[in-house]
Amino acid sequence: MSVAGEPGGRAQQMRAKAQEMKDAADRATDPEERKRLQEKARRLQEQSEQESGMGSQSMGTQGIDPM
């Protein structure tokens, strides 16, 4: 299923998955598993921010000066 026409939709799904992983990390009893889940959640969150930024670059909401 492709959501290429909806860049914000994919980013939103990724943020939801990141939140699920954060919640799972909070419930994890094994410190290694908790750390692993937190890292995956962090990477997903960063990726979702990049994807949502790609869809809004033309509006200048990225906050990055291209110069």
N, C-alpha and C positions, 0 to 999 in steps of 0.2 A: 504494500500500500504506500503510495507516494504522496507526500504532502508538499511537493515542490512549489505549488502555487500559494502555499500558506507557510511562509518561513516562521511566523510567530507561533503557529500551531505546533510545529515540531519542537521549537524551543520550549514551549509550555509543557509538552509531554516530557521533555528531558528534565525540566525543573521538578515536575511531579515525581519522576523516577528518583531524582537526587534526594528529594524529601523522604521518599520511602526508604532509601538506603540510610539516611540519617536516623530515621526512626528505628530501623533494624539495628543500627550501631548502638543506639541508646539501650536497646534490649539485650544486646549481646553480652554474655558473661565472660567470654574469652577475650582478654585484652588484645591479642593479635588479630582476632576476627573483627573486633570493634575498630581497630586502627585501619584495617583493610577496607572496611565498609565506609568509614569516614573519608578515606582517600578517594575511593570511587565516587562518592557523593560530591566531593569537592571538584573532581575532574569533570563530572557531568554538569555541575553548576557552571563552571567556567565555559564549557563547550556550549551550553545553552545561551549564555550571555553573548558569546561570539556569534552564534547563529541569529539571535534576535537583533544584534547590532548590525549584521549584514543587511537585514531587511529595512533598517531605519537609517542607514548611512546617508541617504539623500536628504534626510530631514535634519542632519547635523546633531543627532542625539547621541552619537558615539562618544563625544568628548575627547577625541584624539585629533590633534593638529597634524595634518598630512605634510606640513613643511618641516 
